[in-house]
Amino acid sequence: MVLRKYNGMQNDVPQTFSSMLDRFFNESVNSRGFSGFTPHVDACETENGYEIEVALPGIRKEDVAIDFQEGKLTISGERRFEKKEEGRRYQMLETQYGTFSRSFYLPDNVNPDKISAQLQDGVLLVNVPKDEHKTMKRQITIAGGEEAKQNAKQKRVTASEDGK
């Protein structure tokens, strides 16, 4: 066993320029890891609905799933790293790989039956239209006095006729 005096600098300073380059490239490659991929999202509201754009470069539509349940829209998938070892030794690898999942809570005024999506040029565009019946403004009339009594009387007559 060899004892060395530790001054806190040994691990931080490479002994040669070559070892400094090796350390730089190894830490660059290994620090990213393949733990996950978080795509960037742009979301906006229009007069007719909501638009969600997700940056998914290099991902096929078969590798993406879109689900809508109880007001939550979830976009998930995987970006796979396909090793091509033929004479390659990566010096730097900044692209993220792995599985991803992004969820968005939408208001009650959306129409889930008409949600559409398309993937083009590495951008997934999800259109979530608003439900016209839920967003349409309606004027509610207020019954009062004699009119309310007549409506109540009419309901009783209709209910007794239904019971015969």
Solvent accessible surface area in square Angstrom, and as a share of the most:
residue,aa,sasa,rsa
1,M,222,0.99
2,V,129,0.74
3,L,157,0.78
4,R,205,0.75
5,K,177,0.75
6,Y,158,0.60
7,N,99,0.51
8,G,30,0.29
9,M,112,0.50
10,Q,78,0.35
11,N,111,0.57
12,D,93,0.48
13,V,77,0.44
14,P,40,0.25
15,Q,154,0.69
16,T,81,0.47
17,F,135,0.56
18,S,72,0.46
19,S,43,0.28
20,M,84,0.38
21,L,69,0.35
22,D,68,0.35
23,R,86,0.31
24,F,104,0.43
25,F,54,0.23
26,N,85,0.44
27,E,92,0.41
28,S,27,0.18
29,V,37,0.21
30,N,109,0.56
31,S,92,0.60
32,R,115,0.42
33,G,31,0.30
34,F,104,0.43
35,S,112,0.73
36,G,33,0.31
37,F,16,0.07
38,T,87,0.51
39,P,2,0.01
40,H,149,0.67
41,V,34,0.20
42,D,102,0.53
43,A,68,0.53
44,C,67,0.40
45,E,105,0.47
46,T,54,0.32
47,E,160,0.72
48,N,118,0.61
49,G,4,0.04
50,Y,32,0.12
51,E,60,0.27
52,I,4,0.02
53,E,74,0.33
54,V,1,0.00
55,A,38,0.30
56,L,0,0.00
57,P,64,0.40
58,G,78,0.75
59,I,13,0.06
60,R,147,0.54
61,K,144,0.61
62,E,123,0.55
63,D,28,0.15
64,V,27,0.15
65,A,49,0.38
66,I,58,0.30
67,D,84,0.44
68,F,62,0.26
69,Q,126,0.56
70,E,163,0.73
71,G,21,0.20
72,K,73,0.31
73,L,0,0.00
74,T,26,0.15
75,I,0,0.00
76,S,30,0.19
77,G,17,0.16
78,E,57,0.25
79,R,37,0.14
80,R,122,0.45
81,F,48,0.20
82,E,120,0.54
83,K,140,0.59
84,K,109,0.46
85,E,117,0.53
86,E,161,0.72
87,G,87,0.83
88,R,130,0.48
89,R,183,0.67
90,Y,83,0.32
91,Q,74,0.33
92,M,86,0.38
93,L,20,0.10
94,E,105,0.47
95,T,53,0.31
96,Q,70,0.31
97,Y,35,0.13
98,G,14,0.13
99,T,90,0.52
100,F,12,0.05
101,S,72,0.47
102,R,71,0.26
103,S,55,0.35
104,F,36,0.15
105,Y,169,0.64
106,L,24,0.12
107,P,61,0.38
108,D,128,0.66
109,N,38,0.19
110,V,8,0.04
111,N,28,0.14
112,P,65,0.41
113,D,133,0.69
114,K,136,0.58
115,I,41,0.21
116,S,60,0.39
117,A,49,0.38
118,Q,102,0.45
119,L,46,0.23
120,Q,117,0.52
121,D,135,0.70
122,G,20,0.19
123,V,62,0.36
124,L,7,0.03
125,L,42,0.21
126,V,0,0.00
127,N,54,0.27
128,V,1,0.01
129,P,36,0.22
130,K,36,0.15
131,D,26,0.13
132,E,134,0.60
133,H,130,0.58
134,K,123,0.52
135,T,65,0.38
136,M,112,0.50
137,K,188,0.80
138,R,130,0.47
139,Q,158,0.70
140,I,129,0.65
141,T,123,0.72
142,I,163,0.83
143,A,49,0.38
144,G,46,0.44
145,G,56,0.54
146,E,120,0.54
147,E,103,0.46
148,A,41,0.32
149,K,136,0.58
150,Q,118,0.53
151,N,71,0.36
152,A,44,0.34
153,K,127,0.54
154,Q,113,0.50
155,K,146,0.62
156,R,158,0.58
157,V,67,0.38
158,T,60,0.35
159,A,65,0.50
160,S,66,0.43
161,E,108,0.48
162,D,114,0.59
163,G,68,0.66
164,K,203,0.86
